[in-house]
Amino acid sequence: MRAEDKNIVDVAKKPVQLYHHGPLGRVLQRFLHECGERQDFDLVALEQLWLRAAAHDPAIGLHLFSQFSRQDWHVLACLGFYAPNAAESTACWVRYQRLASSLDAVDQVERDDLLGVSIRVHSAEVLERYLVEHYMTMAVTQLNAAAERQLIPARVCLRHPEPAYWAEYQPLLGEQLEFGAAYNQLWFRRADLLHPNPGANQGMFELVCFELDRRLAQQRRFGGTAGQVSEHLREGMLRGELLALESIADLLHLSPRTLRRRLQEQDLNFRQLLDLVRAELDQYLSLQGLTRAQVGERLGYGDTAAYLHARKRWAAD
């Protein structure tokens, strides 16, 4: 036997395709006067949208949020109006950001009399700059709206080099800007963040947090094989594609029989897992402004009646 006959060829794993969900891509298209029905954009498509927008406005990362209507705001922004203060709003951003995007991570940071957030974006440098500018502008705008007063950051650290339009940061983000920093960080004076919000409503705040905690727990519920299957199902449905068990088995380099056995070891079957992911995405997609017909189609139902019947079943479970 030849030596090369003993070599084992590893099958290259297909990389997980990351998508940005929610209204960002649609608002960019609206800014560009482009038509499209897409609800989710992969990193390549999103970067191209930002670059085309930057050809019209180099500081588009700072300006895009002004193009968002209140209907475009995420539920986390609405939660900020009920929060006791801006400190609680930023804590909720850290706690629930996974529900808004899987492309970035937000961590809370503190130092002396300062509180802030650190933002990590999993993308190329050019897209990271646009997204960080957008997230910081969005965060400060929303905090100001809930506080009904102007909160100027005490310090802003940005990983990208100083752009030619750096002066446009100052009206909203203040003058304490550090470009070429090690991290993307947004800092506020602790006392400013602890000032009570005029529209605070503890009952509504707890109610929305309870629902978001439930969704977060559902999203994190599965580990092992069930977690991998649910992630593939989730990503497929967000693209408008309903993956069969056989397709997912192929992505995981397993036989369908082995995949079924591993799910059974976790006291689950494929249908149960599919229903759980559908129930999770049903609420997520509804919050993005999709109609019932659009949500049902995205979840793989041939008609709205079948989708509405399934919703009743999920509620009963």
N, C-alpha and C positions, 0 to 999 in steps of 0.2 A: 504494500500500500504506500502511495506517495505521501510525503509529509504534509503537502498542502491539502490532502483529503481530510486531514484531522482538524483543519482550521474551522473554527465556528464563526460564521459571519453574523455580526449583530445587526438586527434590523433597526434602521434609524427611526427614532420616534418622531412623529409629526409634532412640531412645536405648537403650543397652544396659541391660537389666534386671539389677540386682545381687541376688545371693542369698547368704544365709548358710547354709553347709552344716554338717553334723555334728550333734551332739546338743543344742546350745543351745536351739533352739526346742522340742524334745521335752521337755527338762527344765523349761522354763517351763510347758508344757502340763501336765506332771506336777504341778508346784507348784500350778497352778490347778485341778487335778482335771478337766481337759478331755481329751476323747478326740480322737484324730486320727491319720491314717496318713501325714501329710506328713513328708518328710525334709529339705526345703529350704524356706526362708522368705524372701520378698522383704522389702525394707526396711519397707514399709508394714505387712505382717503381723507382722514382728518387733517393730516399735515398738508396735503395739497389744497384743501379748503382754506386753511390758515395762510398759506403762501399766496394764494390768489387774492385773499382779502388784504394781505399786507401790501400787495402791489398798489392798492387803492389808498390804504392808510397804514403807514409803517408802524404806528402805535396801536394797531387794532387790538392787541392783547389788553390794553388799558381801556379801550373804548367799547368793546363788544357788549359788555354787560348792559350798557345804556340801550341796546337794541332788544333786550329781554322785556317782554310784557310780564305782568304779575302772573299770568297763566303759565309762563315759562319757568317760574321759580320752582325749585324743588321743595318737597315737604319740609326739609330741614330749615329752609328759609322761613317758612310759615311758623315752624315751631319756635323760632327765635322771638317772634312777637309775643308769645305766651310765656317765655322764659323769665325768671325773676330779674336777671341782669345779663349783661354781655358776657360775663365769665361763664355762666351756665350755657349760653349759646355756643361759645367756642368749645366747651366741654362736650356738648352734643355733637358738634361737627366731628370731633375726634372719635367719639363713641360710635357714631352711626355712618361715618363716611363710606364704609364698605357697601352700604345700601345704595349709595349714589354713584360710585365708580369703583371698578376693580383695577383701574390703571394707575392709581395713586394711593398714597398713604399719608395720613395726617397724625402727628404726635403732639402731645402737649409738652411745653417746655416752660420753665420758670427760673428766674434768677433775681435775687435781692427783691426789689419792689416791682419787678416786671413779670408779666404773664404773656404767653404767646403760643404759637403753633409752628411746627416745622413740617414742611410739605415736601414729599418725595414723589417724583413723577417718573414712571417707567417708560421712557420714550427717548427718541433722539434729542440732541441738545436744542435744535431749533424749535421743535414742538414743545419741549419742556418750558422754554422761555414764554411762549404764547400762553400755555396753560397756567403757569405760575402767575403771570401778570393778570390773567383773567380771574383766577381763584382769589387772589389778594384783593383785586378791585371789587369782586362780588362779595367777599366776606365783609370788607369795610363798609360797603354800601348797605348791606343788609343789617349790620350792627347799628349803623347810624339811623336807619329807618325805624328799627325797633326801639332804640334809645331816644328817638326824636331830638337828637342833638349830634353835633359833630365829634366823633372819636378819631383823633389823629394818632396813628401809630407812633410809639416812642422810638422805634428802630425797625428798619426793614433790611434784611440780608438777602441777597440774590446771587445765585451761582453764575449767572451769565454776565458777560462783560457789559460795561456801561454803554447803552445805545445812544445814538445821536439825539433821540427825543427824551433824554433822561429828565429834562425839566418838567415833562408832563406827568411824572410820578408825583410831584410835590403837592398839588392841590388836594389830593385824596390820601396819599400815603406819607406825606410829611417830607421833611428835609433830611432826616437822618437815614440816608441811603448808603448801603455798602454793596457795591458790585464786585463780582469775582470772589464772592464769599464761599466758604466751605459748604454752607447749607442755605436752603430757602427758608427764611424764618420771618414771621410777622409778630412783632412785640408791641405790647401796650402797657401803660402804667396800671398796676393792679387796682389802684383806687378808682380809676376810670371805668374799669370793667365791672366793678362791684356796685356801681351806681344803679339804683332800681330802674327797671323799664316801666314807663308809664302804662303800657297796656298789658302788664303781666297778669296772667290768670293761672293760678296754681292747679286748679281742677283740669283745665284744658291741657296744660303742660304735662301733667301726670298721665292723662288719657292718651295723648299722642305718643309719649315715651313708652307707655305700656304696649301700644301697638307696634312701635318700631323695635322694641325689645323682642316681641314675639316673632317678628320677621327675621331679626338678626339671629335668634336662636334656631329658627327653621333653616336659615341659610347655612349655619354652622353645624347642623344636626348630625350630618353624616361624616364618617371617617372611612378609611379603607376603600374597598371596592365600591361601596354605595356612594361614597363621596365623589369618586372619579366618574361614575356613571351619571350622577346628578349634575356634575359640572358640565359634562358633554351635552346632556339634555338641555341644560339652561342656555349654554352658548348657542346650540343649534336653534332653539326656539326664538331666541333673540335675533337670529338671522332670518327667521321665517322658515326654518327647516326642521322637520320632525324626524329625529334619528331613530332608526329601528334598533332592537337589541343586537342584531347581527352586525350592524354598522359600528356600534360602539365596541362590541367585542373585537372587531378588527382593529379599531383605533388603540385598544388596550393590549393588542397582540395575544388575545385569548380566544379559545373556541367558544361559541355560544353556550355549549353545555357547561364549560368551566365557569363562565360568567354567571349563569343561572345558579350553579352550585354555590359560588361565593356569596351571592346575594342571599341565598337561603341560609347560609351560615350567620348572616346578620338579621335573620328573621324578616326578610323582605323578599318581594318579587318585583319584576320589572314594572308591572302595571301599578303597583303601589307607589313605587318610586316616581313614576311618570306623573301620577296624580298629585303627589306632594310638590313636585317641581312646578307643575301647572298652577296649583293653588298659590304658590309663592309668587310666580310671575304674573298671575292674574291681577293681583293687587299692585304690583310694581308698574305694570304697563298701564293700568287704569290711572295711576297717579301721573303718568306722562301725558295724559290728555287723549289717548286713543279711544275711539268709539268701541262699543261692545262688539260690533262686527269685526273691527280691526283686531281687537284682542283675541277673539275666538279664532280668527284666521291665523294669527301669529302662534297660537297654542296648538295648531294642527287640527282644528275642527272644520268639517266641510260646510256646516251651516250654523247660523246663530242659535237655532233652537237646541242643537246638540250641546253647544257650549253652555247655554243657560241651564240646561238639565244637569250638566256636570257641576256647575257652580253650586246648585242645590245639594248635590251629593257631597261636595267638599265641606259645605257648611254643616251638614248632618254629621260628618265624621269628626 
